[in-house]
């Protein structure tokens, strides 16, 4: 009888991830040495998917930023990214981010990930 209790869990773990919409809440704080400058919390809605060997995502929404000693400001922000599996163990990825205020802020991230 125990096997019947385990079967639903095994079926759940074997189910592949489904691409589609998601919610992402993320907080980042910035420091230069021990000098704190700001904290931003993103409340993003996004969509992720794949096209062949390419995985992609796009997300955006409000970003609440509090600078050191200042007030909290909420501005629109977002990210787009992609990754491609270069080999069985190597993945190459990139991301472009932006936030929109009096002076727009842009960022990039590129990298490689190797799984042992």
C-alpha positions in Angstrom: 0.0 0.0 0.0 2.9 2.4 0.6 3.7 2.2 -3.1 0.4 3.9 -3.9 1.3 6.8 -1.6 4.7 7.3 -3.3 3.5 7.1 -6.9 2.0 10.6 -7.0 5.2 12.1 -5.7 7.3 10.2 -8.3 4.9 11.3 -11.1 5.2 14.9 -10.0 9.1 14.8 -9.9 9.2 13.2 -13.4 7.0 15.9 -15.0 9.1 18.3 -17.2 9.0 22.0 -16.5 6.4 23.9 -18.5 7.3 27.2 -20.1 5.0 30.1 -19.6 4.1 32.9 -17.2 5.6 33.4 -13.8 6.1 35.9 -10.9 9.5 36.9 -9.6 10.3 39.0 -6.5 14.0 39.8 -6.1 15.9 42.2 -3.8 19.4 43.5 -4.5 21.5 45.8 -2.3 24.6 47.6 -3.6 27.8 48.3 -1.7 31.2 49.8 -2.7 33.5 48.3 0.0 31.5 48.9 3.2 29.7 51.9 1.8 26.0 51.0 1.2 24.3 52.9 -1.6 20.8 51.5 -2.3 18.4 48.5 -2.2 16.0 47.7 -5.0 13.1 45.2 -4.8 11.6 44.1 -8.1 8.0 42.8 -8.4 8.1 41.3 -11.9 5.7 39.3 -14.0 7.4 37.4 -16.8 7.2 34.8 -19.5 9.8 32.1 -20.3 10.1 29.6 -23.0 12.3 27.8 -25.4 12.9 27.6 -29.1 15.1 24.7 -30.1 18.3 24.9 -28.1 17.5 28.5 -27.0 15.9 29.3 -23.7 14.5 32.8 -23.2 12.7 35.1 -20.7 11.2 38.5 -20.5 10.0 40.1 -17.3 9.0 43.5 -16.0 7.1 45.5 -13.4 7.6 48.0 -10.6 10.9 48.3 -8.9 11.0 49.9 -5.4 14.4 51.6 -4.8 15.6 53.1 -1.5 18.9 55.0 -1.6 21.0 55.4 1.5 19.5 58.0 3.7 16.7 58.8 1.1 13.1 58.0 0.3 11.7 55.0 -1.5 10.9 55.6 -5.2 9.0 53.1 -7.4 9.9 53.0 -11.1 9.2 50.7 -14.0 11.9 48.1 -14.8 12.5 44.9 -16.7 14.9 42.3 -18.0 15.3 40.1 -21.1 17.6 37.1 -21.3 18.5 34.1 -23.2 20.7 31.0 -22.9 21.9 28.4 -25.3 23.3 25.0 -24.5 26.7 25.0 -26.2 27.4 21.3 -25.3 26.1 18.7 -22.9 27.8 20.4 -19.9 28.3 24.0 -21.1 25.6 26.8 -21.2 26.2 30.3 -22.5 23.8 33.0 -21.2 23.1 36.8 -21.4 20.8 39.3 -19.9 19.8 42.9 -20.5 18.1 44.9 -17.7 16.7 48.5 -17.6 15.0 50.8 -15.2 13.3 54.0 -16.2 13.5 57.2 -14.2 14.8 60.7 -14.7 18.0 59.1 -15.8 17.5 55.6 -17.2 19.7 52.8 -15.8 20.9 49.9 -18.0 22.8 46.7 -17.2 24.2 43.7 -19.0 25.2 40.3 -17.8 26.9 37.5 -19.9 28.5 34.3 -18.7 29.1 30.6 -19.1 28.0 27.8 -16.8 29.8 24.5 -16.8 28.2 21.5 -15.0 30.5 18.8 -13.7 
